[in-house]
């Protein structure tokens, strides 16, 4: 199927996914007739689908929606292989795409750039998009978080010569257990770090690393592999000889912190003020700069743009602050991310007490066999807090966890452990917040805590 092909009537199975609902909205905006189903849809997907009149009237699967006048099905990862709508589509011989396959089909004639890695890929993708937009470049994209200045997380057009894709290593669909990023066939791949945090998908470190090696091996001649030189495994993958493929290593951009504000230091000693901070973000900036350079952005064009980059949603997002308190939210949940994010806040504000609160929410983080990977990852926190929900453990059919299990895994006997969100709230409100920062790290909701109210309560204490 070529870009701008005959497809006009498309049905989404599992339309509520973060990328799926954005793709549905984008395709509808291009004049396609879009329908969809799902068994549960959460915010912000539900509200955004409703706004565009794409929210299913009823939750569930309805095989009667699958008819011969459909041009294609786009299948989300969260549907099951025995999904009744999928079975009907197969019976009728309707073409079924995963969303990575569909994105590739729509970008065959474009230069494809994939940003991959265990941590930071959303931030790097967001930086690249911000710089390209600032410099008035024409581009398509797929990114995993809402960005300021971008209405949608997916854009597909006829005329953009390049597409920037955030590519993850999770399985493509219930029918396809290869990583999503392998379907994009990039000309340029950036891999920013490899940290084993998908225990439920890749049961061994070796099988996890192999996926990134396959991504790098698939780069065509005249392409490039951009990689974090300080990551031992990436150094091996990146420097592997590939005929006519450029190996482009990078390290953290030179920077300094002055009065809790970070400045980039350029080769000609310019000081570039930033709105983001942390060693991991200095690496992200270097990686984004290498990508942008290959897309024709000058150094000055990059530095002019990056000063106004505020970060992606839930990536060291400032929820509120006063004269001596900052409250941040971050998507960090994997061990490497928890460590990098808490280190960043402590280094930016060395004279403030850091209260770092991590929620164990994913299958890996709640698995006793994986839990030890969190050893010492909260050591930069002055007050370390861990929350997990017993109902989440039961829903994922995992063994119970005790307070001692958490203390042993994190290697901190002084860690505060909560399984009740109300008790967690009471604890946070009881602390002295003079010259202190709060960092909330989770891919969940801390048991439904009202973060806006928490922020207001802490800042008015």
C-alpha positions, 0 to 999 in steps of 0.5 A: 500500500503506497502513501495516500492510498485507497484506504478510506474506511479503517477500524481500530481494534483497541482504539484507546491506546496512547498511540492508537487513539492519536493515529485514529484522530490523525487519520480522521483529520485526513478525510478517512472514515474511522471507527473503533472498539475497546474494552476499557479506555482511560483519560486522556484518551477517552476525552480526546476521542470524545472530542473528535467523536471517535469514542465508542458508544459502548465498551467491548468487542462487536464483531458486527462492526467488521464488515466487507466495506472496511479497507483495513483494520489497525490492531493495537497491542492491548487486544488479545489474539482471540479477539472476536473482531480480529477473528471476524476480520480474518474470516472476511479477509480484511487486511490487518495492520499493526500500527507500526506496520501502518506507519511504515506503509505511510512513510515508505517514501520518507527519510525515517529516523527512529529514536530507541532505547530503554530510557529517554527516547520520548525526551530525545524525540521531543527535543528533535521535534521542538528543534525542527519546528523552531527552525520551520522544517517540514516533518512527520512524527510519532511520539509517546507523550503530549508536547507543548505546541503539538496538538497530536502525537502523530502526524502523517502528511504527503509532503514532509520529507522526513518522519521522526519516530519514537520506537519501542522494543515491546511486541508489535501486536498480539499476532507479532512478537517482534519489537515495534521499532524493527517495522519502521526500517529506519535510515537513522537510528539513535539508541540512547541506552540499554537497561533491562526493565521489561522482565515480562517481555524479555526474560533474559538480559541477552534476549533484550540486548539482541533486539537493539542489535537487530535494529542497528543491523537493519540500517541501510547503506549511507545510514547512521547509528547514533549511540550513547558512548558511555553505555558499555553494551551500546559501545559494543553494538555501535562500533560493530562494523557495518558496511557504509553505515556511520557509527556516531557516538555521543556523550553528555553535553558539557554543561554547568549548574549556576544557582540551580539553573543549567547552562550548556557550554558550547565549543566557542564558550557560549552559555546556553540557558536551559529549562531542563536539567540532569545528566541524563538530559545532557546526554539526551541533548547531545543525541538530539543534536546529532540527529538534527545535524544529520537533518541539516540543522546548524549548531546555532539553529539547534542551540537557539531552539533548545533554550525554549524546550520545556520537556515532554509531559510527565518527564521531570514536569514541574507540577508546582513551586514556591520560593523554596519548594519544587514538586516534580512528576516523572514517568520514571518507573524502571530502575535506571530511570528512577536513579537518573531522575532522582540524581538529576533533582538532587544535583540541580538542588544540592542544598534542598532536601529531596523527598523521592517517592516511587510507585511500583506499578509495572509487572517487572517492578512488582516481580520478586525476581526483578525487584533487586534491580532497584538496589541503591537506585534511591540513594540520592534521596534524603527521604526515600518512599516507595508505594505499591498497591496490593490490588495491582499485585493481585491483578497481575497474579504476582506473589505478595510483597512485604515491607522487608522485601522492599527494604532489601531490594532497595538496600535502604533500611530507612525507606518508607513503604506504603500500600495505602494511598491515604497513609502515603498522603498523610506522611507527605503532608506531615513532613517539613517542606522548608527548602525541600523538593518532592519528586513523584515517579510513576507510570501509574496514579499512586492509587488515585491520589489527587496530585493537584490537591497534594501540590496545593496543600504542600505549597500552602503549608 
